[in-house]
Amino acid sequence: MKGGINMLTNYKYEMYPTKEQSDKLNYWIDICRQQYNSALLDKQRHYKEHGKGLSRYSLQKIQTSDKKKHSFLKEIPSQPLQEVFFRLEKSFDKFFRKEARYPKLKKYREYNSITFTQFGVGQIYNKKKGKYSSVRYAASFSNNGKLLISKLGELEVNFHREIPSDGKVKQVILKRQSNRWYAIFCVERQAEPIIAIKDINDSDRIGIDVGIKKFAVLSNGLEYENPKFLRKSKKKLKRVQRKYSKMQKGSNNKKKQLIKLQKLNEKISNQRRDFHHQLSNKLTSQYKFIAVEDLKVKNMIRNRKLSKSISDAGWGQFRRFLEYKCEKKGLIFIKVSPQYTTINCSGCGTPVKKSLSVRTHICPHCGLILDRDHNAAINILSKALSLV
């Protein structure tokens, strides 16, 4: 491949709106949530009456006419309002692909962000003048480098790391997380050219088997322990949840306790995210060919005995981090079917059945004795190489 491909990467920063800005953002999010619910009900009603759903463009036309009747819709920039219909459309697409459940009405806690789908300064065609002219979108950077949002003003953002100078900000998401606010910039930049297979040595190729007892075992024998952040915070989390459930509904104390609960969950989530980032960065720095199992994590979570442990490990998030970092660096990333990777012997290929409690692979045919996860990791790499 001669040149890199364009890829999108998210950069998340904490922002510090004023009390007035925070109240306005909460109001905007709530209006967008109501628009989402209203659009969902409109689609359902239209389907019952005509046997087909309303398209995104039809919903946008309804919203345009609603703006003439309801002045409060004009208080919000048009981009976040229109993006509501993108979200709804995406939810239905996932439902039809059987990747998610049927879309439902969103409660206050389930809708926590608004998206500005265009960022910076763009070009529009002026019919009267017969030429293109510059226009500043609803979201952009101000002259002093702050985040500027139309009808909201400048926002203080903690840019703890620089947005790449070779990238272009395509959109920005303003997200509410417990009592904190974040700005997530979606940046388009060119990835590195993909490395040729012939240039990759055997030592640069690994298969990764993820698990519960050991988070990851590599085909070369290296192991990474599972930090189990949720399990370690289990007692503290139970205590905070129990206290929250006993408090009077609607009281100020219950609201304060809810913030404590949200902060604790956020801390666990951040610990897990940081671990996944560090490990994925380490692996993509050391290896050029990475193979993993294409696990259907959502289906696996249905197992009540293992659901909490699987969620605590966060295999899906780790795989996403690995994938985009490989794409960014031009490395080869391959997902293989998990079928028979644990059962088959990596030495002779003969199936050797074993229960989950058996942690050692012992092959009665070729005599190979190996940790079961190490055996699976070797099989994952072999499958990936056969696909290439």
C-alpha angles and dihedrals in degrees: 000000000000101000138020124260125241114259135180121232128182121226114195124203133172115243131198113215120185119251090262093048092046092052091048092049091050089050092049092049091050092051090049090050090052090049090052092051092045092050091049091053091046090053092049093048093047091050092053092049101040106018094242136077130249116259123232090252092053090052090050090054090052089050092050091055090045090057089064090054100038116047094191089072089063090059090071125068110256097237098069090045093052092043088064088074092050088057093049092047090050090050091054092046090054090047093052090048087052091240095119143014125269110290114264136196111281121238123210094268094046097061111057110149147051126207130216102203095197126049138190125354122338140176126254128183114245108209094195095052093034094226143085120270133188121259130184113228124225089263122045145122117279122228091267093051099258125132109266119201122185114247089009106061132214119345127205109235127184102227095192089169130026123256104241111267091218091057132083122221107233101177143347131222121205107207133190113212113180101304096336132088130219136190114212114196117201105212126193116209139152117269123220117271112270114262115245116246091233090061093057119092124211090254090057093058123085140170117209126210114191122204147159104252093039113026095213136002119190127215089245090060100259114140133201119199122232108248092204095205094175093049092049091053094042097108094046092045092050091050093051092044093049092050091048094051092052096053123099114270113253095012122135091238090057090051090051091048090050090056089052090051092048092048091052092049090046091052092052090047092049092049091052092046092050091050091050092048094050095046095044090048091050093050095046089050093053103037136046101194117049126180126188138170117266093232121185094222095177090059093046092053088065087076100095094203093056104025096095093046092048092048090048091053093049098207093170094055092046091052092050091051091049092048098051093043090052089049091048093051096040094247126147115255120182131182116205133190111270091219113129095347091123097036102047120081111243089212103053104002095241116144112249111185118213137164124242091258091061106087098178127072111219116178114205091196105053098013096239113161115192142145105274093234092049089050090051092049091054090050091050091054092046091051091050093049091050089053092051 
